[in-house]
Amino acid sequence: MARLVLLRHGESQWNLENRFTGWVDVPLSPRGVEEAKNAGDKLKGFTFDRAFTSVLSRANETLRFVLEAIGQTAIPIEKDKALNERMYGELQGLNKAETATKYGDAQVKIWRRSYDVRPPGGESLKDTAERVLPYYDTRIKPCVLKGETILIAAHGNSLRALVMQLEELSKEQVLELNIPTGAPLLYELDNSGKVLSHRYL
């Protein structure tokens, strides 16, 4: 049996400021650092074979704090932009409340939560899934099939795309899926990669 832990990075400075972040490389906030360290405390007792993360520093920092907390800084780590957050295009850097005032709450919710509607110049969740899932299938799933214990430190939408596939969620169900920052989500999978159980730690 394989174990797969999904971890959304700790709160970033722009999460704190309620801004659309996307591919902008924003650091963790002080609270985000604490969330990452707390995630490490929750993962003590796990022995990871390898870790995967995006190329963005908020995910990299979160992973580093976790691995330091559990004393496993020497494991193989693969960084790839396939795991980056959804790219929000023209919304990146804008305050979410101000954006809702400008475009309307309903439109902003569609941009944030719909499956296949892109914000101006950005990616939909469907677009994000089209880079996350092939990467999972080619780089991560083979490790799962070997029965390894894997940690993925990534982002709200890249992880939503992956959870949608793992849990076989519909396009409607994924709209309401919210993955909190700094909360490790453990999946146990059989030798075919099928999910046996999942829970937050």
Summary of the structure (lengths in Angstrom):
residues: 201
radius of gyration: 16.3
end to end distance: 18.1
largest distance: 50.0
contacts: 681
relative contact order: 0.23
helix: 45%
strand: 17%
